[in-house]
């Protein structure tokens, strides 16, 4: 039975959103919260299948709340808001890397619009995080086989990346399997006002374009970040793999966001 949490201080809006879920999903269980504090309290004891968060909450704006939720909640989050330039700017600057909340739902909520989002992100499980093409160099560090044995290492390139994971092209085969833990070392910006070490672009529709480094970008100040990952999949030759990031530190998350934010839309 799917569990849905709706965070909205406006009762008519809350009722409308609840009815859409009940019509779309038989037996859906609805949890409600009237503000950000209640939302976080619910998430401390439950893991809903989807959350709907209103922008105009009494104690925090919805964009800020979603940023807090993303630190420990990995499910889809839809943002609802009355159309406004402030909402557009807040979503564009803070939720740019997410397909779900980034494509926010305008209020008053319309059945067809919210239903389409439910189909896309909950039922069809569409990717929540946007992927950005890149040519960042990386060092992959596996786990040592036993006491006294060195951990395997291999260089490679990150072909695309998001806040949740990456696709890696390895320079030589590495014996790994799904679910195995490893570490990905990459150079990331350490100052949000400076450009990244290598240019990146969003992936054009139908085109696998690679970004090229510029002289200015190469001079950017960076710091090596070692991100804990889990192998999501790996090809039979062991030369190409997808990884899921573990919980990022605040420093790692900010550095990765700075890198992705520099991508032209």
ZADO-1210 file (C-alpha; in nm, 4 decimals, padded with zeros to 6 digits):
<atoms>
<atom x="00.0000" y="00.0000" z="00.0000" code="UNK" pos="1"/>
<atom x="00.1699" y="00.3263" z="-00.1131" code="UNK" pos="2"/>
<atom x="00.2249" y="00.5904" z="00.1537" code="UNK" pos="3"/>
<atom x="00.1995" y="00.9555" z="00.0462" code="UNK" pos="4"/>
<atom x="00.2878" y="01.2584" z="00.2598" code="UNK" pos="5"/>
<atom x="00.1327" y="01.5963" z="00.1761" code="UNK" pos="6"/>
<atom x="00.2807" y="01.9057" z="00.3421" code="UNK" pos="7"/>
<atom x="00.0408" y="02.1987" z="00.3047" code="UNK" pos="8"/>
<atom x="-00.1078" y="02.4522" z="00.5462" code="UNK" pos="9"/>
<atom x="-00.4048" y="02.5196" z="00.3169" code="UNK" pos="10"/>
<atom x="-00.6791" y="02.2647" z="00.3850" code="UNK" pos="11"/>
<atom x="-00.8577" y="02.2936" z="00.0451" code="UNK" pos="12"/>
<atom x="-00.5292" y="02.2324" z="-00.1380" code="UNK" pos="13"/>
<atom x="-00.4451" y="01.9423" z="00.0902" code="UNK" pos="14"/>
<atom x="-00.7847" y="01.7841" z="00.0263" code="UNK" pos="15"/>
<atom x="-00.7535" y="01.8305" z="-00.3514" code="UNK" pos="16"/>
<atom x="-00.4081" y="01.6697" z="-00.3628" code="UNK" pos="17"/>
<atom x="-00.5269" y="01.3833" z="-00.1422" code="UNK" pos="18"/>
<atom x="-00.8216" y="01.3130" z="-00.3722" code="UNK" pos="19"/>
<atom x="-00.5946" y="01.2920" z="-00.6766" code="UNK" pos="20"/>
<atom x="-00.3806" y="01.0264" z="-00.5097" code="UNK" pos="21"/>
<atom x="-00.6832" y="00.8297" z="-00.3894" code="UNK" pos="22"/>
<atom x="-00.8280" y="00.8304" z="-00.7422" code="UNK" pos="23"/>
<atom x="-00.4967" y="00.7321" z="-00.9020" code="UNK" pos="24"/>
<atom x="-00.3820" y="00.4714" z="-00.6510" code="UNK" pos="25"/>
<atom x="-00.6267" y="00.2362" z="-00.4827" code="UNK" pos="26"/>
<atom x="-00.5588" y="00.2076" z="-00.1105" code="UNK" pos="27"/>
<atom x="-00.3100" y="00.4958" z="-00.0940" code="UNK" pos="28"/>
<atom x="-00.2383" y="00.5979" z="00.2662" code="UNK" pos="29"/>
<atom x="-00.2166" y="00.9750" z="00.3119" code="UNK" pos="30"/>
<atom x="00.0002" y="01.1351" z="00.5815" code="UNK" pos="31"/>
<atom x="-00.0377" y="01.5099" z="00.6358" code="UNK" pos="32"/>
<atom x="00.1804" y="01.7842" z="00.7789" code="UNK" pos="33"/>
<atom x="00.0930" y="02.1534" z="00.8124" code="UNK" pos="34"/>
<atom x="00.4492" y="02.2866" z="00.8302" code="UNK" pos="35"/>
<atom x="00.8132" y="02.1967" z="00.7872" code="UNK" pos="36"/>
<atom x="00.8638" y="02.0900" z="01.1484" code="UNK" pos="37"/>
<atom x="00.5814" y="01.8356" z="01.1275" code="UNK" pos="38"/>
<atom x="00.7143" y="01.7115" z="00.7931" code="UNK" pos="39"/>
<atom x="01.0579" y="01.6338" z="00.9358" code="UNK" pos="40"/>
<atom x="00.8996" y="01.4683" z="01.2394" code="UNK" pos="41"/>
<atom x="00.7001" y="01.2363" z="01.0116" code="UNK" pos="42"/>
<atom x="01.0096" y="01.1495" z="00.8069" code="UNK" pos="43"/>
<atom x="01.1926" y="01.0573" z="01.1266" code="UNK" pos="44"/>
<atom x="00.9594" y="00.7596" z="01.1722" code="UNK" pos="45"/>
<atom x="00.8224" y="00.6868" z="00.8221" code="UNK" pos="46"/>
<atom x="00.9481" y="00.6632" z="00.4647" code="UNK" pos="47"/>
<atom x="00.6660" y="00.7677" z="00.2291" code="UNK" pos="48"/>
<atom x="00.6687" y="00.6534" z="-00.1329" code="UNK" pos="49"/>
<atom x="00.6166" y="01.0138" z="-00.2450" code="UNK" pos="50"/>
<atom x="00.5965" y="01.3579" z="-00.0831" code="UNK" pos="51"/>
<atom x="00.4098" y="01.6692" z="-00.1980" code="UNK" pos="52"/>
<atom x="00.5435" y="01.9913" z="-00.0445" code="UNK" pos="53"/>
<atom x="00.3823" y="02.3348" z="-00.0750" code="UNK" pos="54"/>
<atom x="00.6065" y="02.6384" z="-00.1228" code="UNK" pos="55"/>
<atom x="00.4180" y="02.8669" z="00.1157" code="UNK" pos="56"/>
<atom x="00.4498" y="02.7051" z="00.4591" code="UNK" pos="57"/>
<atom x="00.4184" y="02.8981" z="00.7880" code="UNK" pos="58"/>
<atom x="00.7655" y="02.8143" z="00.9205" code="UNK" pos="59"/>
<atom x="00.9822" y="02.7582" z="00.6104" code="UNK" pos="60"/>
<atom x="00.9551" y="02.7881" z="00.2337" code="UNK" pos="61"/>
<atom x="00.9058" y="02.4626" z="00.0435" code="UNK" pos="62"/>
<atom x="01.2312" y="02.4866" z="-00.1513" code="UNK" pos="63"/>
<atom x="01.4385" y="02.5130" z="00.1668" code="UNK" pos="64"/>
<atom x="01.2431" y="02.2283" z="00.3249" code="UNK" pos="65"/>
<atom x="01.3029" y="02.0022" z="00.0225" code="UNK" pos="66"/>
<atom x="01.6747" y="02.0756" z="00.0512" code="UNK" pos="67"/>
<atom x="01.6624" y="01.9546" z="00.4129" code="UNK" pos="68"/>
<atom x="01.4600" y="01.6475" z="00.3166" code="UNK" pos="69"/>
<atom x="01.7042" y="01.5502" z="00.0408" code="UNK" pos="70"/>
<atom x="01.9740" y="01.4820" z="00.2992" code="UNK" pos="71"/>
<atom x="01.7992" y="01.1643" z="00.4115" code="UNK" pos="72"/>
<atom x="01.4911" y="01.1076" z="00.1930" code="UNK" pos="73"/>
<atom x="01.5552" y="00.9587" z="-00.1529" code="UNK" pos="74"/>
<atom x="01.1986" y="00.9266" z="-00.2817" code="UNK" pos="75"/>
<atom x="01.0209" y="01.1604" z="-00.5255" code="UNK" pos="76"/>
<atom x="00.9200" y="01.5048" z="-00.3985" code="UNK" pos="77"/>
<atom x="00.6734" y="01.7292" z="-00.5833" code="UNK" pos="78"/>
<atom x="00.6615" y="02.1019" z="-00.5104" code="UNK" pos="79"/>
<atom x="00.3323" y="02.2932" z="-00.5359" code="UNK" pos="80"/>
<atom x="00.3212" y="02.6723" z="-00.5570" code="UNK" pos="81"/>
<atom x="00.1258" y="02.9653" z="-00.6959" code="UNK" pos="82"/>
<atom x="00.3120" y="03.0920" z="-01.0056" code="UNK" pos="83"/>
<atom x="00.5568" y="03.3643" z="-00.9058" code="UNK" pos="84"/>
<atom x="00.8982" y="03.4903" z="-01.0150" code="UNK" pos="85"/>
<atom x="01.0372" y="03.4220" z="-00.6665" code="UNK" pos="86"/>
<atom x="00.9340" y="03.0558" z="-00.6947" code="UNK" pos="87"/>
<atom x="01.0960" y="03.0254" z="-01.0383" code="UNK" pos="88"/>
<atom x="01.4220" y="03.1742" z="-00.9081" code="UNK" pos="89"/>
<atom x="01.4265" y="02.9611" z="-00.5916" code="UNK" pos="90"/>
<atom x="01.3583" y="02.6391" z="-00.7830" code="UNK" pos="91"/>
<atom x="01.6143" y="02.7261" z="-01.0502" code="UNK" pos="92"/>
<atom x="01.8916" y="02.7989" z="-00.8013" code="UNK" pos="93"/>
<atom x="01.8286" y="02.5282" z="-00.5397" code="UNK" pos="94"/>
<atom x="01.6362" y="02.2454" z="-00.7074" code="UNK" pos="95"/>
<atom x="01.7924" y="02.2665" z="-01.0548" code="UNK" pos="96"/>
<atom x="01.9445" y="01.9178" z="-01.0301" code="UNK" pos="97"/>
<atom x="01.6154" y="01.7363" z="-00.9678" code="UNK" pos="98"/>
<atom x="01.3581" y="01.6397" z="-01.2289" code="UNK" pos="99"/>
<atom x="01.0737" y="01.5887" z="-00.9801" code="UNK" pos="100"/>
<atom x="01.0670" y="01.9030" z="-00.7634" code="UNK" pos="101"/>
<atom x="01.2285" y="02.1040" z="-01.0423" code="UNK" pos="102"/>
<atom x="00.9155" y="02.0523" z="-01.2516" code="UNK" pos="103"/>
<atom x="00.6896" y="02.2047" z="-00.9884" code="UNK" pos="104"/>
<atom x="00.3087" y="02.1916" z="-00.9948" code="UNK" pos="105"/>
<atom x="00.1214" y="02.5217" z="-01.0217" code="UNK" pos="106"/>
<atom x="-00.1616" y="02.5984" z="-00.7776" code="UNK" pos="107"/>
<atom x="-00.4533" y="02.5720" z="-00.7729" code="UNK" pos="108"/>
<atom x="-00.3651" y="02.2072" z="-00.8327" code="UNK" pos="109"/>
<atom x="-00.5302" y="02.0549" z="-01.1391" code="UNK" pos="110"/>
<atom x="-00.6133" y="01.6853" z="-01.1422" code="UNK" pos="111"/>
<atom x="-00.4550" y="01.6095" z="-01.4817" code="UNK" pos="112"/>
<atom x="-00.1293" y="01.7908" z="-01.4032" code="UNK" pos="113"/>
<atom x="-00.0712" y="01.6248" z="-01.0655" code="UNK" pos="114"/>
<atom x="-00.1860" y="01.2873" z="-01.2031" code="UNK" pos="115"/>
<atom x="00.0752" y="01.3109" z="-01.4810" code="UNK" pos="116"/>
<atom x="00.3487" y="01.3779" z="-01.2224" code="UNK" pos="117"/>
<atom x="00.2343" y="01.0770" z="-01.0188" code="UNK" pos="118"/>
<atom x="00.2515" y="00.8577" z="-01.3289" code="UNK" pos="119"/>
<atom x="00.5984" y="00.9858" z="-01.4187" code="UNK" pos="120"/>
<atom x="00.7814" y="00.9879" z="-01.0873" code="UNK" pos="121"/>
<atom x="00.5967" y="00.7393" z="-00.8649" code="UNK" pos="122"/>
<atom x="00.4390" y="00.4761" z="-01.0889" code="UNK" pos="123"/>
<atom x="00.6897" y="00.4825" z="-01.3784" code="UNK" pos="124"/>
<atom x="00.9829" y="00.5576" z="-01.1449" code="UNK" pos="125"/>
<atom x="01.1376" y="00.8172" z="-01.3766" code="UNK" pos="126"/>
<atom x="01.4880" y="00.9321" z="-01.2798" code="UNK" pos="127"/>
<atom x="01.4665" y="01.1939" z="-01.0038" code="UNK" pos="128"/>
<atom x="01.8081" y="01.3519" z="-01.0497" code="UNK" pos="129"/>
<atom x="01.9163" y="01.5216" z="-01.3701" code="UNK" pos="130"/>
<atom x="02.2307" y="01.3801" z="-01.5305" code="UNK" pos="131"/>
<atom x="02.5025" y="01.6145" z="-01.6610" code="UNK" pos="132"/>
<atom x="02.7610" y="01.5056" z="-01.9188" code="UNK" pos="133"/>
<atom x="03.1232" y="01.5604" z="-01.8173" code="UNK" pos="134"/>
<atom x="03.4791" y="01.4474" z="-01.8867" code="UNK" pos="135"/>
<atom x="03.6102" y="01.4648" z="-01.5304" code="UNK" pos="136"/>
<atom x="03.9021" y="01.2352" z="-01.4548" code="UNK" pos="137"/>
<atom x="03.8639" y="00.9974" z="-01.1618" code="UNK" pos="138"/>
<atom x="04.0447" y="00.7343" z="-00.9584" code="UNK" pos="139"/>
<atom x="03.8397" y="00.4331" z="-00.8501" code="UNK" pos="140"/>
<atom x="03.9518" y="00.2620" z="-00.5302" code="UNK" pos="141"/>
<atom x="03.8084" y="-00.0789" z="-00.4494" code="UNK" pos="142"/>
<atom x="03.8215" y="-00.2711" z="-00.1215" code="UNK" pos="143"/>
<atom x="04.1248" y="-00.4758" z="-00.0284" code="UNK" pos="144"/>
<atom x="04.0738" y="-00.8530" z="-00.0519" code="UNK" pos="145"/>
<atom x="04.2177" y="-00.9148" z="00.2945" code="UNK" pos="146"/>
<atom x="04.4720" y="-00.8138" z="00.5563" code="UNK" pos="147"/>
<atom x="04.7935" y="-00.6842" z="00.4055" code="UNK" pos="148"/>
<atom x="04.6529" y="-00.6738" z="00.0521" code="UNK" pos="149"/>
<atom x="04.6352" y="-00.3430" z="-00.1282" code="UNK" pos="150"/>
<atom x="04.3023" y="-00.2074" z="-00.2433" code="UNK" pos="151"/>
<atom x="04.2684" y="-00.2251" z="-00.6228" code="UNK" pos="152"/>
<atom x="04.2877" y="00.1081" z="-00.8043" code="UNK" pos="153"/>
<atom x="04.2137" y="00.2117" z="-01.1616" code="UNK" pos="154"/>
<atom x="04.1855" y="00.5463" z="-01.3374" code="UNK" pos="155"/>
<atom x="03.8973" y="00.6498" z="-01.5567" code="UNK" pos="156"/>
<atom x="03.6593" y="00.9256" z="-01.6630" code="UNK" pos="157"/>
<atom x="03.3185" y="01.0261" z="-01.5357" code="UNK" pos="158"/>
<atom x="03.0992" y="01.0404" z="-01.8470" code="UNK" pos="159"/>
<atom x="02.7932" y="01.1748" z="-01.6642" code="UNK" pos="160"/>
<atom x="02.7116" y="01.2672" z="-01.3081" code="UNK" pos="161"/>
<atom x="02.4276" y="01.3762" z="-01.0793" code="UNK" pos="162"/>
<atom x="02.3839" y="01.4359" z="-00.7062" code="UNK" pos="163"/>
<atom x="02.2919" y="01.0702" z="-00.6699" code="UNK" pos="164"/>
<atom x="02.5495" y="00.8865" z="-00.8770" code="UNK" pos="165"/>
<atom x="02.7656" y="00.8679" z="-01.1879" code="UNK" pos="166"/>
<atom x="02.8592" y="00.6635" z="-01.4924" code="UNK" pos="167"/>
<atom x="03.2301" y="00.5783" z="-01.5151" code="UNK" pos="168"/>
<atom x="03.4429" y="00.4703" z="-01.8118" code="UNK" pos="169"/>
<atom x="03.7452" y="00.2787" z="-01.6731" code="UNK" pos="170"/>
<atom x="04.0875" y="00.2873" z="-01.8415" code="UNK" pos="171"/>
<atom x="04.1337" y="-00.0835" z="-01.7729" code="UNK" pos="172"/>
<atom x="03.9047" y="-00.3637" z="-01.6536" code="UNK" pos="173"/>
<atom x="03.8436" y="-00.3858" z="-01.2799" code="UNK" pos="174"/>
<atom x="03.6860" y="-00.6849" z="-01.1102" code="UNK" pos="175"/>
<atom x="03.3798" y="-00.5529" z="-00.9307" code="UNK" pos="176"/>
<atom x="03.0234" y="-00.6672" z="-00.8877" code="UNK" pos="177"/>
<atom x="02.6862" y="-00.5090" z="-00.8170" code="UNK" pos="178"/>
<atom x="02.6419" y="-00.3939" z="-00.4586" code="UNK" pos="179"/>
<atom x="03.0158" y="-00.3738" z="-00.3921" code="UNK" pos="180"/>
<atom x="03.1424" y="-00.0658" z="-00.2077" code="UNK" pos="181"/>
<atom x="03.4188" y="00.1526" z="-00.3511" code="UNK" pos="182"/>
<atom x="03.5515" y="00.5078" z="-00.3436" code="UNK" pos="183"/>
<atom x="03.5530" y="00.7579" z="-00.6307" code="UNK" pos="184"/>
<atom x="03.8167" y="01.0324" z="-00.6133" code="UNK" pos="185"/>
<atom x="03.7470" y="01.3418" z="-00.8259" code="UNK" pos="186"/>
<atom x="03.8560" y="01.7049" z="-00.8319" code="UNK" pos="187"/>
<atom x="03.5664" y="01.9369" z="-00.7448" code="UNK" pos="188"/>
<atom x="03.5437" y="02.3153" z="-00.7021" code="UNK" pos="189"/>
<atom x="03.6103" y="02.4372" z="-00.3500" code="UNK" pos="190"/>
<atom x="03.4668" y="02.7844" z="-00.4066" code="UNK" pos="191"/>
<atom x="03.1192" y="02.8369" z="-00.5531" code="UNK" pos="192"/>
<atom x="03.2281" y="03.1639" z="-00.7196" code="UNK" pos="193"/>
<atom x="03.4929" y="02.9905" z="-00.9315" code="UNK" pos="194"/>
<atom x="03.4399" y="02.7810" z="-01.2468" code="UNK" pos="195"/>
<atom x="03.4869" y="02.4021" z="-01.2365" code="UNK" pos="196"/>
<atom x="03.8124" y="02.2373" z="-01.3549" code="UNK" pos="197"/>
<atom x="03.6423" y="02.0963" z="-01.6648" code="UNK" pos="198"/>
<atom x="03.3372" y="02.2255" z="-01.8506" code="UNK" pos="199"/>
<atom x="03.0155" y="02.0257" z="-01.8371" code="UNK" pos="200"/>
<atom x="02.6874" y="02.0485" z="-02.0244" code="UNK" pos="201"/>
<atom x="02.3408" y="01.9140" z="-01.9856" code="UNK" pos="202"/>
<atom x="02.2837" y="01.6285" z="-02.2286" code="UNK" pos="203"/>
<atom x="02.1000" y="01.7512" z="-02.5418" code="UNK" pos="204"/>
<atom x="01.8044" y="01.5417" z="-02.6512" code="UNK" pos="205"/>
<atom x="01.9270" y="01.2557" z="-02.8665" code="UNK" pos="206"/>
<atom x="02.2888" y="01.3742" z="-02.8508" code="UNK" pos="207"/>
<atom x="02.5694" y="01.2420" z="-02.6311" code="UNK" pos="208"/>
<atom x="02.7750" y="01.5590" z="-02.6440" code="UNK" pos="209"/>
<atom x="03.0993" y="01.5869" z="-02.4476" code="UNK" pos="210"/>
<atom x="03.2120" y="01.9157" z="-02.2926" code="UNK" pos="211"/>
<atom x="03.5593" y="02.0539" z="-02.3584" code="UNK" pos="212"/>
<atom x="03.7868" y="02.2133" z="-02.1026" code="UNK" pos="213"/>
<atom x="03.8776" y="02.5799" z="-02.1370" code="UNK" pos="214"/>
<atom x="04.1974" y="02.7567" z="-02.0296" code="UNK" pos="215"/>
<atom x="04.0096" y="02.9513" z="-01.7622" code="UNK" pos="216"/>
<atom x="03.8444" y="02.6376" z="-01.6284" code="UNK" pos="217"/>
<atom x="04.1776" y="02.4568" z="-01.5971" code="UNK" pos="218"/>
<atom x="04.3024" y="02.7338" z="-01.3695" code="UNK" pos="219"/>
<atom x="04.0114" y="02.6977" z="-01.1302" code="UNK" pos="220"/>
<atom x="04.0884" y="02.6135" z="-00.7686" code="UNK" pos="221"/>
<atom x="03.9778" y="02.2603" z="-00.6843" code="UNK" pos="222"/>
<atom x="04.0037" y="02.0046" z="-00.4078" code="UNK" pos="223"/>
<atom x="04.0064" y="01.6277" z="-00.4335" code="UNK" pos="224"/>
<atom x="03.6928" y="01.4738" z="-00.2888" code="UNK" pos="225"/>
<atom x="03.6681" y="01.1018" z="-00.2101" code="UNK" pos="226"/>
<atom x="03.3067" y="00.9933" z="-00.2397" code="UNK" pos="227"/>
<atom x="03.1844" y="00.6611" z="-00.1005" code="UNK" pos="228"/>
<atom x="02.9863" y="00.4694" z="-00.3642" code="UNK" pos="229"/>
<atom x="02.8118" y="00.1414" z="-00.4332" code="UNK" pos="230"/>
<atom x="02.8246" y="-00.0358" z="-00.7694" code="UNK" pos="231"/>
<atom x="02.4754" y="-00.0205" z="-00.9242" code="UNK" pos="232"/>
<atom x="02.5734" y="-00.2057" z="-01.2428" code="UNK" pos="233"/>
<atom x="02.8859" y="-00.2997" z="-01.4372" code="UNK" pos="234"/>
<atom x="02.9303" y="-00.4301" z="-01.7916" code="UNK" pos="235"/>
<atom x="03.0654" y="-00.7776" z="-01.8634" code="UNK" pos="236"/>
<atom x="03.4113" y="-00.6466" z="-01.9564" code="UNK" pos="237"/>
<atom x="03.4437" y="-00.4527" z="-01.6297" code="UNK" pos="238"/>
<atom x="03.5245" y="-00.1340" z="-01.8215" code="UNK" pos="239"/>
<atom x="03.2057" y="00.0655" z="-01.7667" code="UNK" pos="240"/>
<atom x="03.0063" y="00.0998" z="-01.4471" code="UNK" pos="241"/>
<atom x="02.7267" y="00.2954" z="-01.2829" code="UNK" pos="242"/>
<atom x="02.7657" y="00.3942" z="-00.9183" code="UNK" pos="243"/>
<atom x="02.5291" y="00.5247" z="-00.6519" code="UNK" pos="244"/>
<atom x="02.6708" y="00.7764" z="-00.4063" code="UNK" pos="245"/>
<atom x="02.6468" y="00.7114" z="-00.0355" code="UNK" pos="246"/>
<atom x="02.5485" y="00.9963" z="00.1934" code="UNK" pos="247"/>
<atom x="02.7481" y="01.3015" z="00.0846" code="UNK" pos="248"/>
<atom x="02.9108" y="01.5266" z="00.3411" code="UNK" pos="249"/>
<atom x="02.7968" y="01.8897" z="00.3385" code="UNK" pos="250"/>
<atom x="03.1284" y="01.9881" z="00.1768" code="UNK" pos="251"/>
<atom x="03.0991" y="01.7227" z="-00.0942" code="UNK" pos="252"/>
<atom x="02.7384" y="01.8106" z="-00.1696" code="UNK" pos="253"/>
<atom x="02.8144" y="02.1823" z="-00.2012" code="UNK" pos="254"/>
<atom x="03.1159" y="02.1171" z="-00.4239" code="UNK" pos="255"/>
<atom x="02.9154" y="01.8851" z="-00.6487" code="UNK" pos="256"/>
<atom x="02.6269" y="02.1331" z="-00.6651" code="UNK" pos="257"/>
<atom x="02.8726" y="02.4093" z="-00.7607" code="UNK" pos="258"/>
<atom x="03.0037" y="02.1903" z="-01.0414" code="UNK" pos="259"/>
<atom x="02.6571" y="02.1064" z="-01.1747" code="UNK" pos="260"/>
<atom x="02.5261" y="02.4609" z="-01.1322" code="UNK" pos="261"/>
<atom x="02.7891" y="02.5916" z="-01.3752" code="UNK" pos="262"/>
<atom x="02.6378" y="02.3853" z="-01.6576" code="UNK" pos="263"/>
<atom x="02.4599" y="02.5962" z="-01.9223" code="UNK" pos="264"/>
<atom x="02.0904" y="02.5171" z="-01.9582" code="UNK" pos="265"/>
</atoms>
